[in-house]
Amino acid sequence: MRKSLFSLFLRAGFSLGLFLIGMMALSVPARAQGGGTNIDKIIAKVDNYILLKSELEANYLQAMSSGQQPNITRCQVLESLLINKLLLAKAEIDSVVVSEKMVDNQLDRRMEVMIQQFGDETELLKAYGKTADQLKGELRKSLREQMVEQEMQRKITEGIKITPKEVNRFFDRIPKDSIPFLPTEVEVGQIVKIAQVSKEQKAAVKAKLSEIRQRIKNGEDFGELAKQYSEDYGSGKQGGNLGWAKRGKMVAEFEATAMKLKPGELSEVFETEYGYHILQLIEKRGSEFNSRHILLRPNYNEVDVSSVGHYLDSLRNLIVLDSISFEKAAKEYSDDKPTAANGGLIVGPDGGTRLALDGSMDHGLYFIIDTMTVGTITKPIVYRTDDGKSAMRILYYKTKIPPHYANIKNDYQKIYNAALGQKKSTMLDTWFDKTKNEVYIDIDPEYRDCNVLGTQ
């Protein structure tokens, strides 16, 4: 499944150039005509992982409708999906995992995007025919698998570097009539201030958690209470169980509390950046510990953002009056650390600061930028951080780059990423050729003509 230089260039920064499909976590279920029911079918197995015919069809239709792969075949989609399963199977063998925090953050962001697309949560749940918990549960499984696949790719290709000469050679090999025409791009900066939870809100959460703790001490089952109350939805469904963790995997406050406890002992209420917890140590061995917890968080929807709005309005006035530059203000005062370190500039999927002004941009950001002119700064705007906290931000429209054919001078970062992607892709191809013989792969005879992965 070799990729053209052109397709690698287009996908630079969005993946390693490996996958043909930007996989959807879930597809809206099709309504069967006449009330009929389609019986799904397993069409492939890769060790403990199965591939369903419905999964193949949903991804094929998604690839076709996106317009990015107009001539894609089902066989190509099948191979791409099997590669994903192969990455998962090998990740399981090699104990490659992702943290629940990362999964939670991605789940929250995915849900917000889907709610925006459907207008509100009621319409979203109606379209999928599921409850919020059911939808989140299915999304969580899919997101975790995607993130494990990405982590496995990262481990396979870590350490690969590329020189400027290689970048230039890569670009020179692209046929002149295939050099992509890039859309309008913009550079946008932000300064974010997170609203603080009130003392009363914190006290209410701590009191509720203390009450749950007392119920456990009085004999109620920790696991059942975790399922009922914990706002760490991933572990909550497992009775609060977090499994074994090595030193450094959990945040410092959590780890310090766990290591002080004896097996079976219940902690007092304590705070981390995620909220308030009670923790029970299950077992300890050396520098590892097995624990379960219940997490409660203040309701960030009820946080008063007016104070940070006034703060940002004053800071904006200083920037407009040239008393301080936007870059310096972002570095010194923004609560969003990744963009603050970058002078406030928002970084795109390719690692650069130039964002395509098209459908790939965050919808909320797109509609704001569309009303602005270069050099202007918005008034404070209500904002929700990636981890769900209420905040406000001001946006700075720094630069607009007109549509143009890609060139090495102005688009070096994109070309660099594409060249690096090709180099990583070559390593991945070698890894696949070797690894496919280390796992069990079985493909339904219906697809024998596809000759995917060279297994048939």
Beta strands, then each sheet from edge to edge (+ up, - down):
strand 1: 42-46
strand 2: 49-52
strand 3: 181-182
strand 4: 185-194
strand 5: 241-246
strand 6: 270-272
strand 7: 275-285
strand 8: 288-296
strand 9: 355-356
strand 10: 381-384
strand 11: 390-401
strand 12: 404-405
strand 13: 441-443
sheet 1: 2+ 1- 13+
sheet 2: 3+ 12-
sheet 3: 9+ 4- 11+ 10-
sheet 4: 5+ 8- 7+ 6-
end
